[in-house]
Amino acid sequence: MERGGKRIDETGCRRCHVIGGRGNRLATDLDQSVRDSGPEELAEAIRRPVLFMPDFHWPDALLDEVVNALYAAARDREMAEDELPRIVHFEMEGRADENPFVKHCGSCHRVLTAAAGGLGAADYAPNLSGLLTPFFPVEYRETEPFNRDTLKKYLDNPRLTRPLTRMAPVPLKDEEYRKLLEVIAEDVSTIPPEPTLP
């Protein structure tokens, strides 16, 4: 189970899902899912991912550990009985090419957003769902999570931050950057407060 929890953290599952009361509300709340589904159903949902969900290709033994870790994380979370699961897996239709993420980032990246659904058409580079939240995977950033300022600096010249990155600079005018932030900087995180001592 410890290995499953570590894999959940390493792959950044919380960048889209709430697990153990913590995470982003961009896709199904997995705490609710363990209450509504059996372990076989959860394993199958991971094994056969839906639109904009990564395909992890985990071996069965690791998949079992991840499912057990999901159950352990949800065990102590109290939830309202009438709470509906949140699922956002639609693609923006129509004028998606005018979207700043699609225009400047979508040829290499994907992102799942609450307002615009899934954006981007490629998996050449990391999935940027939850980029400006504490749940974005450490392997794709430096020690601290990205914020509005560090992201702008990174886009202007990625190699100043990560010398070996293959990403080319994406110089954006202030208005373009503001519009990009409107797409990716939604407040969708759930972070429970720290317990207070008596």
C-alpha positions as CSV (number, residue, x, y, z in Angstrom):
1,M,0.0,0.0,0.0
2,E,2.9,2.4,0.7
3,R,4.2,1.7,-2.8
4,G,0.7,2.6,-4.2
5,G,0.6,5.8,-2.3
6,K,4.0,6.7,-3.5
7,R,3.0,6.1,-7.1
8,I,-0.1,8.3,-6.6
9,D,2.2,11.1,-5.5
10,E,4.8,10.5,-8.2
11,T,2.4,10.5,-11.1
12,G,0.5,13.5,-9.8
13,C,-2.9,12.0,-9.6
14,R,-4.0,14.8,-7.3
15,R,-3.4,17.3,-10.0
16,C,-6.9,16.3,-11.3
17,H,-8.5,14.2,-8.5
18,V,-9.2,14.6,-4.8
19,I,-7.6,11.7,-2.9
20,G,-7.8,11.6,0.9
21,G,-9.5,15.0,1.0
22,R,-6.6,16.7,-0.9
23,G,-6.3,17.5,-4.6
24,N,-7.8,19.3,-7.5
25,R,-11.4,19.0,-8.5
26,L,-10.9,18.7,-12.2
27,A,-12.1,15.1,-12.5
28,T,-13.8,12.4,-10.4
29,D,-13.4,12.7,-6.7
30,L,-11.7,9.3,-6.0
31,D,-12.7,9.3,-2.4
32,Q,-16.3,9.2,-3.6
33,S,-15.4,6.6,-6.2
34,V,-14.1,4.1,-3.6
35,R,-17.5,4.5,-1.8
36,D,-19.5,4.0,-5.0
37,S,-17.4,1.4,-6.9
38,G,-15.7,-1.9,-6.2
39,P,-11.9,-2.4,-6.4
40,E,-12.3,-4.2,-9.7
41,E,-14.2,-1.3,-11.2
42,L,-11.5,1.2,-10.1
43,A,-8.7,-1.0,-11.4
44,E,-10.5,-1.2,-14.8
45,A,-11.0,2.6,-14.9
46,I,-7.3,3.1,-14.5
47,R,-6.4,0.3,-16.9
48,R,-8.7,1.8,-19.6
49,P,-8.4,5.5,-19.2
50,V,-11.0,8.0,-20.4
51,L,-10.3,11.1,-22.5
52,F,-7.5,13.2,-21.2
53,M,-6.5,10.7,-18.5
54,P,-2.9,9.3,-18.8
55,D,-2.5,5.7,-19.7
56,F,-0.1,4.5,-16.9
57,H,0.4,0.9,-18.2
58,W,0.9,-0.3,-14.6
59,P,1.5,-4.0,-14.0
60,D,-1.4,-5.7,-12.1
61,A,0.6,-5.9,-8.8
62,L,1.2,-2.1,-8.8
63,L,-2.3,-1.4,-9.9
64,D,-3.6,-3.4,-6.9
65,E,-1.4,-1.4,-4.6
66,V,-2.7,1.9,-6.0
67,V,-6.3,0.8,-5.6
68,N,-5.6,-0.2,-2.0
69,A,-3.9,3.1,-1.4
70,L,-7.0,4.9,-2.8
71,Y,-9.2,3.0,-0.3
72,A,-6.9,3.7,2.6
73,A,-6.8,7.4,1.7
74,A,-10.6,7.7,1.6
75,R,-11.2,5.6,4.7
76,D,-11.3,8.6,7.2
77,R,-12.9,11.2,4.9
78,E,-16.4,12.2,5.8
79,M,-18.5,13.0,2.7
80,A,-22.1,14.2,2.2
81,E,-24.3,11.4,1.1
82,D,-25.8,13.5,-1.7
83,E,-22.5,14.8,-3.0
84,L,-22.3,14.2,-6.8
85,P,-19.1,13.1,-8.4
86,R,-17.4,15.7,-10.6
87,I,-16.4,14.5,-14.0
88,V,-15.0,16.8,-16.7
89,H,-13.9,15.0,-19.8
90,F,-15.2,17.1,-22.7
91,E,-13.3,18.7,-25.6
92,M,-13.8,22.4,-26.5
93,E,-15.6,22.7,-29.8
94,G,-15.8,25.6,-32.2
95,R,-13.2,28.3,-31.7
96,A,-10.7,26.3,-29.6
97,D,-7.9,27.5,-31.8
98,E,-8.4,31.0,-30.3
99,N,-7.8,29.7,-26.9
100,P,-4.4,30.8,-25.7
101,F,-3.5,27.4,-24.4
102,V,-4.4,25.7,-27.6
103,K,-2.6,28.4,-29.7
104,H,0.7,28.4,-27.7
105,C,0.9,25.2,-25.8
106,G,-1.5,22.6,-27.2
107,S,0.7,21.3,-30.0
108,C,2.9,19.6,-27.3
109,H,0.9,19.6,-24.1
110,R,-2.6,18.7,-22.8
111,V,-4.5,20.2,-19.9
112,L,-7.8,19.5,-18.2
113,T,-9.7,22.6,-17.0
114,A,-13.0,22.9,-15.2
115,A,-14.3,25.7,-17.5
116,A,-13.0,24.6,-21.0
117,G,-12.7,20.8,-20.5
118,G,-9.7,19.1,-22.1
119,L,-7.4,21.2,-24.2
120,G,-4.4,20.3,-26.3
121,A,-3.8,17.6,-28.9
122,A,-0.4,16.0,-28.0
123,D,1.4,14.0,-25.4
124,Y,4.9,15.0,-26.4
125,A,5.4,17.1,-23.3
126,P,4.0,16.8,-19.7
127,N,0.3,17.1,-19.1
128,L,-0.2,20.6,-17.5
129,S,-3.3,19.9,-15.5
130,G,-3.0,21.5,-12.1
131,L,0.2,23.3,-13.1
132,L,-0.2,26.2,-10.7
133,T,-1.2,24.0,-7.7
134,P,0.8,22.2,-5.1
135,F,-0.2,18.9,-6.7
136,F,1.7,19.3,-10.0
137,P,4.4,16.5,-10.1
138,V,7.8,17.5,-8.8
139,E,9.7,15.9,-11.7
140,Y,8.3,18.5,-14.1
141,R,9.3,21.6,-12.0
142,E,12.0,22.8,-9.8
143,T,11.8,22.5,-6.0
144,E,8.9,24.9,-5.6
145,P,5.5,24.8,-7.4
146,F,5.1,27.1,-10.4
147,N,3.3,30.4,-9.7
148,R,2.2,33.2,-12.0
149,D,5.7,34.8,-11.9
150,T,7.9,31.8,-12.2
151,L,5.7,30.4,-15.0
152,K,6.1,33.7,-17.0
153,K,9.9,33.5,-16.5
154,Y,9.9,29.9,-17.6
155,L,7.9,30.6,-20.7
156,D,10.2,33.5,-21.7
157,N,13.3,31.3,-21.5
158,P,12.8,27.7,-20.3
159,R,16.5,26.9,-20.4
160,L,17.3,29.5,-17.7
161,T,15.4,27.3,-15.3
162,R,16.0,23.9,-16.8
163,P,19.1,23.9,-19.0
164,L,18.5,20.6,-20.6
165,T,14.8,21.1,-21.5
166,R,13.8,20.7,-25.1
167,M,11.1,23.3,-24.8
168,A,11.6,26.5,-26.9
169,P,10.8,29.9,-25.5
170,V,7.2,31.0,-25.7
171,P,7.3,34.8,-25.4
172,L,3.9,36.1,-24.7
173,K,2.6,39.7,-24.5
174,D,1.1,40.6,-21.2
175,E,-2.5,40.3,-22.5
176,E,-1.8,36.9,-24.0
177,Y,-0.3,35.7,-20.7
178,R,-3.2,37.1,-18.7
179,K,-5.6,35.1,-21.0
180,L,-3.5,32.0,-20.7
181,L,-3.7,32.3,-16.9
182,E,-7.5,32.6,-17.1
183,V,-7.5,29.2,-18.7
184,I,-5.1,27.3,-16.5
185,A,-5.1,29.1,-13.1
186,E,-8.6,28.1,-11.9
187,D,-8.9,27.6,-8.1
188,V,-9.9,24.0,-8.1
189,S,-7.8,22.6,-5.2
190,T,-9.0,21.1,-2.0
191,I,-6.6,21.3,0.8
192,P,-8.0,20.5,4.3
193,P,-6.9,22.8,7.1
194,E,-4.2,21.6,9.4
195,P,-5.7,20.2,12.7
196,T,-5.5,22.6,15.6
197,L,-4.0,21.5,18.9
198,P,-6.2,21.8,22.0
